Amino acid sequence: MDTLTPGRPRVQETVDDIVASVLATAGPRVGTPAYSTRSIAELTGLSQTLVSRAVRRIRRPGSIMAAASGPPLAAGSSADPKIPALQLAEFGVEFPQITLRFEPADADPALRPRVFERRAAAVMAALWVSGAASWPSAAGVSRNTWTETVERPIEDPGVPTVSAHQFLVHWNPAACRWETFLAQVAGMLDHCVTSPEAIPAGLLRLLASRVGHALHGVRWARGSAEAPETSSHFDSERVTVAEFPSPGRSEHNRWLPRVELSATEQIAVALRKEMTDSGFAPGGRISASGMAQRLGLDPSTVRTAMRQLADDGLLARSDRGFRLPLLTGADVIDLYASRLHVGMVILRACAAQPKHRLLPARLALGSLEAVAARGSRVDSGEADLRFQQELAEASGLPQSARSFHALTLRVRMFISVLQLDYSPAADRLVSDNRRILTAVLEGRAGEAVRIWRSKQDNAVRHMSALAPDTFDAALWDRLAH
């Protein structure tokens, strides 16, 4: 998010975005000591002073925007008789609008001010990194420079509204400046009762799972089915697994795990999923027109994507169209030997990077933890591959990262063709990746490479077991060591 304070060092803006990404993806655990400013500083490698300043700026952006957003917002003070102690009641995102509704708090909640403040910071952080600030406004509609919170009919959605029982903060890019909206939300949070119950765990989990996708699809209302506050899955519900890019992705969420793909790659993803769901076998013929009909896409678009897949060696092309590749054990060994050695280079480079560069990989690990607990057979393998690619992106080696990405596309296709199920190995994937990331963060490149080598050895043997010919252990040993 761009600061409005002249002359502020750019480093603080970067720190703000990094800290916002950590808070937004923390889920209910944001209220625990694991997300204190000291812990966040240790996680990211930033100074605690910069982290503390970032948390304050994220939680109360109005303090740095007052000069640009007009007169002080009339959200009321703690003594304002029109605004009682509140709690969040609804949070919804329907492009291009965001609505938060507050209501009077339940009687006698247990007060825990520190936990509440961290939860409030997480809500603000989710908005901060959502990328909604870049949503286009309607042509020909002027944007207000600032909006006062006053008593209005609840039906008027253009500005924040207050009635006797409902307190609404609504944003549309054509009607209100983004900075003003953030300040208004922060102001309403200041009127909330300082209890964790004012911002329930269910909302925090939902925001954490959708923040990498610009919060699109968020629909939360108090009283809907929510996991209990004591859920054991807080640490794992951080980022959803998705191969498709989020609409309107911007620089504000660049520290979240990357999900951008080209149009051809997006179609390739759809093709792979369709192949998996339809039970295609190695060597099976695939009709571009039939695939287009099942996917609801233009046949020429699908045919172009399939030609690209064939050029990349992911499909076999013949005079009669396209077929799934006939995989051999040697193909699997070749692929994994290449990934093994490129990955070793990447891990050695990652071990020398500052900690904040590895933040997307840390969050991607949270995604794997989530699907390991209750994901599908496809999710576990995909989350593992995404974590690996985030390490490649963090290495600072663009050539190696691109090579690794190309190899990952082949792995995905092999997984689809061989109908691999990684769910039984999900716990081991989580354990291996945790140990790799810990070693990298502590600069122990040799240990990270050792674990990576063992991980690839397990993977190649698992995949080769389903290949039509016998696994050549001697060939693997020659290439891998």
C-alpha positions as CSV (number, residue, x, y, z in Angstrom):
1,M,0.0,0.0,0.0
2,D,1.3,3.4,-0.9
3,T,2.0,5.7,2.0
4,L,0.6,9.3,1.9
5,T,3.3,10.7,4.2
6,P,5.9,12.7,2.2
7,G,9.5,11.7,2.6
8,R,8.9,8.4,4.4
9,P,11.6,5.9,3.5
10,R,10.6,3.2,1.0
11,V,11.9,0.5,3.3
12,Q,8.9,1.1,5.7
13,E,6.5,0.7,2.8
14,T,8.0,-2.7,2.0
15,V,8.0,-3.7,5.6
16,D,4.3,-2.7,5.9
17,D,3.4,-5.0,3.0
18,I,5.4,-7.9,4.4
19,V,3.9,-7.6,7.9
20,A,0.4,-7.2,6.5
21,S,0.9,-10.4,4.6
22,V,2.0,-12.2,7.7
23,L,-1.0,-10.9,9.8
24,A,-3.6,-11.5,7.0
25,T,-2.7,-15.1,6.6
26,A,-2.3,-16.0,10.3
27,G,-5.9,-16.9,10.9
28,P,-7.0,-17.1,14.6
29,R,-3.4,-17.7,15.7
30,V,-2.7,-14.0,15.2
31,G,-3.7,-13.5,18.8
32,T,-1.1,-15.9,20.1
33,P,2.6,-15.1,21.0
34,A,3.6,-16.6,17.7
35,Y,2.5,-13.3,16.1
36,S,3.9,-10.8,18.5
37,T,6.0,-8.1,16.9
38,R,9.1,-9.9,18.2
39,S,8.0,-13.2,16.6
40,I,7.2,-11.5,13.3
41,A,10.6,-9.8,13.3
42,E,12.3,-13.2,13.9
43,L,10.2,-14.8,11.1
44,T,10.9,-12.2,8.5
45,G,14.4,-11.1,9.5
46,L,13.2,-7.5,10.0
47,S,13.9,-5.2,12.9
48,Q,11.3,-5.2,15.7
49,T,11.1,-1.4,15.5
50,L,10.1,-1.5,11.8
51,V,7.6,-4.4,12.5
52,S,6.0,-2.5,15.4
53,R,5.6,0.6,13.3
54,A,4.1,-1.4,10.5
55,V,1.5,-3.0,12.8
56,R,0.5,0.5,14.0
57,R,0.2,1.8,10.4
58,I,-1.8,-1.2,9.3
59,R,-4.2,-1.2,12.3
60,R,-4.9,2.6,12.2
61,P,-4.1,3.9,8.7
62,G,-6.2,7.0,9.3
63,S,-3.3,8.4,11.3
64,I,-1.1,8.5,8.2
65,M,-3.9,9.5,5.8
66,A,-5.6,12.4,7.6
67,A,-3.9,15.1,5.6
68,A,-5.1,13.6,2.3
69,S,-8.5,12.3,3.4
70,G,-10.1,15.5,4.6
71,P,-11.6,16.4,8.0
72,P,-11.5,13.9,10.8
73,L,-14.0,11.1,10.4
74,A,-17.1,11.4,12.5
75,A,-17.1,7.8,13.6
76,G,-17.6,8.9,17.1
77,S,-15.6,8.5,20.3
78,S,-16.0,6.0,23.0
79,A,-18.3,8.5,24.7
80,D,-20.5,9.0,21.6
81,P,-24.0,7.9,22.7
82,K,-24.9,7.0,19.1
83,I,-22.3,4.3,18.9
84,P,-22.4,1.6,21.6
85,A,-19.8,-1.1,22.0
86,L,-19.8,-3.1,18.8
87,Q,-18.8,-6.4,17.2
88,L,-18.4,-7.4,13.6
89,A,-21.6,-9.0,12.2
90,E,-21.0,-9.4,8.5
91,F,-18.1,-9.2,6.0
92,G,-18.7,-9.6,2.3
93,V,-16.9,-9.0,-0.9
94,E,-18.8,-8.8,-4.2
95,F,-16.6,-7.2,-6.9
96,P,-16.3,-4.3,-7.0
97,Q,-17.7,-3.7,-3.5
98,I,-16.7,-4.5,0.0
99,T,-19.2,-4.3,3.0
100,L,-18.6,-4.6,6.7
101,R,-21.5,-4.5,9.1
102,F,-21.2,-4.0,12.8
103,E,-23.8,-4.5,15.5
104,P,-24.0,-3.9,19.3
105,A,-21.9,-6.4,21.1
106,D,-23.3,-9.3,23.1
107,A,-23.6,-8.6,26.8
108,D,-20.6,-9.3,29.1
109,P,-18.0,-10.7,26.7
110,A,-14.7,-11.8,28.2
111,L,-12.3,-8.8,27.6
112,R,-8.8,-9.6,26.2
113,P,-7.6,-6.3,24.7
114,R,-4.3,-7.6,23.4
115,V,-5.9,-10.5,21.5
116,F,-8.6,-8.2,20.1
117,E,-6.1,-5.7,18.8
118,R,-4.1,-8.4,17.0
119,R,-7.4,-9.7,15.5
120,A,-8.3,-6.2,14.4
121,A,-4.9,-5.8,12.9
122,A,-5.4,-9.0,10.9
123,V,-8.7,-7.8,9.5
124,M,-7.1,-4.5,8.4
125,A,-4.1,-6.4,7.0
126,A,-6.4,-8.6,4.9
127,L,-7.9,-5.4,3.3
128,W,-4.4,-3.9,3.0
129,V,-3.0,-6.7,0.9
130,S,-6.2,-7.7,-1.0
131,G,-5.4,-5.5,-4.0
132,A,-8.8,-4.0,-3.9
133,A,-7.3,-0.6,-4.0
134,S,-6.5,-1.1,-7.7
135,W,-10.1,-2.1,-8.7
136,P,-11.2,0.3,-11.4
137,S,-13.9,2.9,-10.7
138,A,-16.9,3.3,-13.0
139,A,-16.3,5.7,-15.8
140,G,-17.7,9.1,-15.4
141,V,-18.4,8.8,-11.6
142,S,-16.4,11.1,-9.4
143,R,-14.8,9.8,-6.3
144,N,-15.3,11.5,-2.9
145,T,-12.3,12.9,-1.2
146,W,-13.6,11.9,2.2
147,T,-16.8,10.5,3.7
148,E,-18.3,11.3,7.1
149,T,-19.9,8.6,9.1
150,V,-23.4,10.0,9.9
151,E,-26.8,8.7,10.5
152,R,-28.4,7.6,7.2
153,P,-30.9,5.1,5.9
154,I,-29.4,1.7,5.8
155,E,-30.4,1.3,2.2
156,D,-27.9,4.0,1.0
157,P,-24.8,1.9,0.1
158,G,-22.5,4.7,-1.2
159,V,-21.0,5.7,2.2
160,P,-20.7,4.3,5.7
161,T,-24.1,4.3,7.4
162,V,-25.2,4.2,11.0
163,S,-28.7,3.3,12.2
164,A,-30.0,2.5,15.7
165,H,-29.0,-1.1,15.4
166,Q,-26.7,-1.5,12.4
167,F,-23.4,0.2,11.6
168,L,-22.4,-0.3,7.9
169,V,-19.1,0.5,6.2
170,H,-19.4,0.1,2.5
171,W,-16.8,0.6,-0.3
172,N,-17.2,1.0,-4.0
173,P,-14.2,2.4,-6.0
174,A,-16.5,4.9,-7.8
175,A,-17.9,6.4,-4.6
176,C,-15.2,6.5,-2.0
177,R,-11.4,6.7,-1.8
178,W,-9.7,3.5,-0.7
179,E,-7.7,5.2,2.0
180,T,-10.8,6.8,3.5
181,F,-12.5,3.4,3.6
182,L,-9.6,1.8,5.4
183,A,-9.6,4.7,8.0
184,Q,-13.4,4.2,8.4
185,V,-13.1,0.5,9.1
186,A,-10.3,1.1,11.6
187,G,-12.5,3.7,13.3
188,M,-15.4,1.3,13.6
189,L,-13.0,-1.4,15.0
190,D,-12.0,1.2,17.6
191,H,-15.6,1.1,18.8
192,C,-15.7,-2.6,19.2
193,V,-15.7,-4.3,22.5
194,T,-12.1,-5.4,23.2
195,S,-12.9,-9.1,23.2
196,P,-11.9,-11.9,20.8
197,E,-15.6,-12.5,20.4
198,A,-15.9,-9.2,18.5
199,I,-13.9,-10.7,15.6
200,P,-14.6,-14.4,15.6
201,A,-12.2,-17.1,14.6
202,G,-14.4,-18.2,11.7
203,L,-14.0,-14.8,10.0
204,L,-10.2,-14.8,10.5
205,R,-9.9,-18.3,9.0
206,L,-12.0,-17.3,6.0
207,L,-10.0,-14.1,5.4
208,A,-6.7,-16.1,5.7
209,S,-7.9,-18.6,3.1
210,R,-9.1,-15.9,0.6
211,V,-6.6,-13.1,0.9
212,G,-4.4,-14.5,-1.8
213,H,-7.4,-14.2,-4.1
214,A,-8.2,-10.5,-3.5
215,L,-10.9,-11.7,-0.9
216,H,-13.2,-12.6,-3.8
217,G,-15.9,-14.9,-2.6
218,V,-15.8,-13.9,1.0
219,R,-19.3,-14.3,2.5
220,W,-19.3,-14.3,6.3
221,A,-22.1,-13.5,8.8
222,R,-22.1,-13.9,12.6
223,G,-24.0,-17.0,13.6
224,S,-23.1,-19.0,10.5
225,A,-21.4,-22.4,11.0
226,E,-18.0,-21.7,12.5
227,A,-15.2,-23.8,13.8
228,P,-14.8,-23.4,17.6
229,E,-12.1,-21.1,19.0
230,T,-10.2,-24.1,20.2
231,S,-9.8,-25.6,16.8
232,S,-6.5,-27.5,16.3
233,H,-6.2,-26.4,12.7
234,F,-5.5,-22.7,13.2
235,D,-1.9,-23.0,12.0
236,S,-2.9,-24.8,8.8
237,E,-5.7,-22.6,7.4
238,R,-3.6,-19.8,5.9
239,V,-3.7,-19.9,2.2
240,T,-5.9,-21.9,-0.2
241,V,-4.4,-24.0,-2.9
242,A,-5.2,-22.6,-6.3
243,E,-3.5,-22.8,-9.7
244,F,-5.4,-19.9,-11.1
245,P,-4.4,-16.2,-10.6
246,S,-6.5,-13.9,-8.5
247,P,-8.3,-11.1,-10.4
248,G,-6.7,-7.7,-9.9
249,R,-3.5,-9.1,-8.3
250,S,-1.3,-6.1,-7.6
251,E,1.9,-5.1,-5.8
252,H,0.0,-4.9,-2.5
253,N,0.0,-8.7,-2.2
254,R,3.4,-9.5,-3.8
255,W,4.5,-11.2,-0.6
256,L,1.8,-13.7,-0.7
257,P,2.4,-17.0,-2.6
258,R,2.4,-16.5,-6.3
259,V,-0.5,-17.8,-8.4
260,E,-0.1,-16.0,-11.7
261,L,-0.3,-18.2,-14.8
262,S,-0.5,-17.4,-18.5
263,A,-3.7,-18.1,-20.4
264,T,-2.1,-21.2,-21.9
265,E,-1.1,-22.5,-18.5
266,Q,-4.6,-21.9,-17.1
267,I,-6.0,-24.0,-19.9
268,A,-3.4,-26.6,-19.3
269,V,-4.5,-26.7,-15.6
270,A,-8.1,-27.3,-16.7
271,L,-7.0,-30.0,-19.2
272,R,-5.0,-31.8,-16.5
273,K,-7.9,-31.7,-14.1
274,E,-10.2,-33.0,-16.8
275,M,-7.8,-35.8,-17.6
276,T,-7.6,-36.8,-14.0
277,D,-11.4,-36.6,-13.5
278,S,-12.1,-38.6,-16.7
279,G,-9.6,-41.3,-16.0
280,F,-7.5,-41.1,-19.1
281,A,-4.7,-43.6,-19.4
282,P,-1.2,-43.2,-20.8
283,G,-1.3,-43.2,-24.5
284,G,-5.0,-42.3,-24.5
285,R,-6.3,-40.1,-27.4
286,I,-7.6,-36.6,-26.4
287,S,-10.0,-34.7,-28.7
288,A,-9.5,-31.0,-28.7
289,S,-13.1,-30.4,-29.7
290,G,-14.4,-32.9,-27.1
291,M,-12.3,-31.3,-24.4
292,A,-13.4,-27.8,-25.4
293,Q,-17.1,-28.9,-25.1
294,R,-16.5,-30.4,-21.7
295,L,-14.7,-27.3,-20.5
296,G,-17.0,-24.8,-22.1
297,L,-14.2,-23.2,-24.0
298,D,-13.6,-22.2,-27.7
299,P,-12.1,-25.2,-29.6
300,S,-9.4,-23.1,-31.2
301,T,-8.3,-21.8,-27.8
302,V,-8.0,-25.4,-26.4
303,R,-6.2,-26.6,-29.6
304,T,-3.7,-23.8,-29.2
305,A,-3.1,-24.8,-25.6
306,M,-2.7,-28.4,-26.5
307,R,-0.2,-27.6,-29.2
308,Q,1.8,-25.7,-26.6
309,L,1.6,-28.6,-24.2
310,A,2.9,-30.9,-27.0
311,D,5.7,-28.5,-27.8
312,D,6.7,-28.7,-24.1
313,G,6.6,-32.5,-24.2
314,L,3.6,-32.7,-22.0
315,L,1.4,-34.2,-24.7
316,A,2.2,-36.4,-27.7
317,R,1.1,-35.2,-31.1
318,S,0.2,-37.4,-34.1
319,D,-1.6,-37.0,-37.4
320,R,-4.9,-37.8,-35.7
321,G,-4.6,-35.3,-32.8
322,F,-3.1,-35.5,-29.4
323,R,-2.4,-38.3,-26.9
324,L,-1.3,-38.6,-23.4
325,P,2.4,-39.5,-23.3
326,L,3.5,-43.1,-22.8
327,L,5.7,-42.7,-19.8
328,T,8.5,-45.0,-19.0
329,G,10.6,-45.5,-15.9
330,A,13.5,-43.8,-17.6
331,D,11.3,-40.7,-18.3
332,V,10.5,-40.5,-14.6
333,I,14.1,-40.8,-13.6
334,D,15.2,-38.2,-16.1
335,L,12.7,-35.7,-14.9
336,Y,13.4,-36.2,-11.2
337,A,17.2,-36.2,-11.6
338,S,16.8,-32.8,-13.4
339,R,14.6,-31.5,-10.6
340,L,17.0,-32.8,-8.0
341,H,20.0,-30.9,-9.2
342,V,18.2,-27.7,-10.1
343,G,16.6,-27.8,-6.6
344,M,20.0,-28.2,-5.0
345,V,21.2,-25.0,-6.6
346,I,18.0,-23.2,-5.6
347,L,18.3,-24.3,-1.9
348,R,21.9,-23.3,-1.6
349,A,20.9,-19.8,-3.0
350,C,17.9,-19.6,-0.7
351,A,20.1,-20.2,2.4
352,A,21.9,-17.0,1.6
353,Q,18.8,-14.9,1.2
354,P,17.3,-12.6,3.8
355,K,14.4,-14.2,5.7
356,H,11.7,-11.9,4.3
357,R,12.4,-13.3,0.8
358,L,11.2,-16.7,2.0
359,L,7.9,-15.4,3.4
360,P,5.8,-16.7,0.4
361,A,7.4,-20.2,0.9
362,R,6.5,-20.0,4.6
363,L,2.9,-19.2,3.7
364,A,2.8,-21.9,1.0
365,L,3.9,-24.4,3.7
366,G,0.8,-23.3,5.6
367,S,-1.3,-24.2,2.6
368,L,0.2,-27.7,2.5
369,E,-0.5,-28.1,6.2
370,A,-4.2,-27.3,5.5
371,V,-4.7,-29.8,2.7
372,A,-2.7,-32.5,4.6
373,A,-5.3,-32.2,7.3
374,R,-8.4,-32.5,5.1
375,G,-7.5,-31.9,1.4
376,S,-8.2,-34.0,-1.6
377,R,-5.7,-36.4,-3.2
378,V,-4.8,-33.8,-5.8
379,D,-4.4,-31.0,-3.3
380,S,-1.6,-32.6,-1.3
381,G,0.7,-33.0,-4.4
382,E,-0.2,-29.6,-5.8
383,A,0.5,-27.8,-2.5
384,D,3.8,-29.6,-2.2
385,L,4.8,-28.4,-5.8
386,R,3.7,-24.9,-5.0
387,F,5.9,-24.8,-1.9
388,Q,8.9,-25.9,-4.0
389,Q,8.2,-23.3,-6.6
390,E,8.1,-20.6,-4.0
391,L,11.5,-21.6,-2.9
392,A,12.7,-21.4,-6.5
393,E,11.2,-17.8,-6.8
394,A,12.9,-16.8,-3.5
395,S,16.4,-18.0,-4.6
396,G,17.2,-14.9,-6.6
397,L,18.2,-17.1,-9.5
398,P,15.7,-16.3,-12.3
399,Q,17.2,-18.8,-14.8
400,S,17.0,-21.6,-12.3
401,A,13.5,-20.6,-11.2
402,R,12.3,-20.7,-14.8
403,S,13.9,-24.1,-15.4
404,F,12.4,-25.4,-12.2
405,H,9.0,-24.2,-13.2
406,A,9.2,-25.9,-16.6
407,L,10.1,-29.2,-14.8
408,T,7.2,-28.7,-12.4
409,L,4.8,-28.5,-15.3
410,R,6.0,-31.9,-16.4
411,V,5.7,-33.3,-12.9
412,R,2.1,-32.1,-12.8
413,M,1.3,-33.8,-16.1
414,F,3.0,-37.1,-14.9
415,I,1.0,-37.0,-11.8
416,S,-2.2,-36.6,-13.8
417,V,-1.3,-39.3,-16.3
418,L,-0.3,-41.8,-13.7
419,Q,-3.2,-40.9,-11.4
420,L,-1.0,-40.5,-8.4
421,D,-2.5,-40.1,-5.0
422,Y,-0.3,-38.2,-2.6
423,S,-2.8,-38.0,0.3
424,P,-1.2,-41.1,2.1
425,A,2.1,-39.3,2.0
426,A,0.8,-35.9,3.1
427,D,2.2,-36.0,6.6
428,R,5.6,-36.9,5.3
429,L,5.5,-34.1,2.7
430,V,4.7,-31.6,5.5
431,S,7.5,-33.0,7.7
432,D,10.1,-32.8,4.9
433,N,9.1,-29.3,3.8
434,R,9.2,-28.0,7.4
435,R,12.7,-29.4,7.8
436,I,13.8,-28.0,4.5
437,L,12.5,-24.5,5.3
438,T,13.9,-24.5,8.8
439,A,17.3,-25.5,7.5
440,V,17.2,-22.8,4.8
441,L,16.1,-20.1,7.2
442,E,19.0,-21.0,9.5
443,G,21.5,-20.9,6.7
444,R,22.2,-24.7,6.8
445,A,22.3,-25.3,3.0
446,G,23.9,-28.7,3.3
447,E,21.2,-30.0,5.6
448,A,18.5,-28.6,3.3
449,V,20.1,-30.3,0.3
450,R,20.3,-33.6,2.2
451,I,16.6,-33.6,3.0
452,W,15.8,-32.5,-0.5
453,R,17.8,-35.4,-2.0
454,S,15.9,-37.9,0.3
455,K,12.6,-36.3,-0.7
456,Q,13.2,-36.6,-4.4
457,D,14.4,-40.2,-3.9
458,N,11.1,-41.1,-2.3
459,A,9.2,-39.3,-5.0
460,V,10.9,-40.9,-8.0
461,R,10.4,-44.4,-6.5
462,H,6.8,-43.7,-5.8
463,M,6.1,-42.4,-9.3
464,S,8.2,-45.1,-11.0
465,A,6.3,-47.8,-9.2
466,L,3.3,-47.0,-11.5
467,A,5.4,-46.8,-14.7
468,P,4.9,-49.7,-17.2
469,D,8.5,-50.9,-16.9
470,T,10.8,-51.7,-14.1
471,F,12.5,-49.0,-12.1
472,D,16.2,-48.8,-13.0
473,A,17.8,-48.2,-9.6
474,A,21.3,-48.1,-11.0
475,L,20.4,-45.4,-13.5
476,W,18.9,-43.3,-10.8
477,D,21.9,-43.7,-8.5
478,R,24.2,-42.7,-11.4
479,L,22.2,-39.5,-12.2
480,A,21.3,-38.5,-8.6
481,H,24.7,-38.9,-6.9
